[in-house]
Amino acid sequence: MKMTVTEFDGDQAICETENRETVQVPRSRLPRAATIGDWLEWRGRSIRILRDETNNRRQEIDGLMDELFED
């Protein structure tokens, strides 16, 4: 399952799945480097950060923000 970290609430990470469902994951289950906006892959007992997908999405969002706030 793929999901993105949308926020942290105490010891829980609030994530949104590809299907736009919200799931709570204990923060201790995430990689230490995980931050809000990271795209993750959860397979079995393993959760890893998908760096390329995260970077691509951030660039896409930055581009949209630039278009939105053009002078």
N, C-alpha and C positions, 0 to 999 in steps of 0.2 A: 504494500500500500504506500502511495506517495502522499505527503502532506506538507504543509508549511506552518511554521511557528507564527502564530498571530499575537500572542502575549504570554506573559508569565504571571501566575497568580500564586504567590507563596511558593510552595514546593511542587506546584503543578505547571505544566506547559499546556497552553490551550492551542490546539492545532486545527487547521481546516484541511480536510481530505480533498482529493481530486473531485469527489462527488459533492463537494460543498457541505459535508457533514462536519460537525464540530466534535472533536475528541479531546479528552484530557489524558495527558501522559505524565507520569511522575518525572519530574525534572531530572532525577537521578538516573533515569533510563536513557536520557539523551547524551550525545557526545558533549564533553565539557565545553567545546568551542561553539556550540549551537547558540544562535542569537535570533531575535525576532526577524522574520523575513526569510530565514533559511528554508530551503526546500529539502525535505528528508525522505528517505526510503526506509520503511519498516518491513523487514522480512523476518518472520519467526521471532527470535529473541534479540535480533540485531537491528539497530537503528543507525543509519549513517547519513552524513550531510552530502547532498548532491551539489558539489561546488559549481560545476559548469552550469547546471540548470538555475541555481541561485544567482550566479553572476549574469546569465542571460536575462533573467526576469528583472533584475535590478536595472540593467541597461535599458530594457524596454520601458520600464516605469520612468526612468530618468528622461528618456526621450519624449514620452507622453507629457511629463511635467513641463519640459522645455517648451513644447508646442502650446500647452495650456497657458503658460505665463509669458508668452512672447510679448514684446513691447510693440 
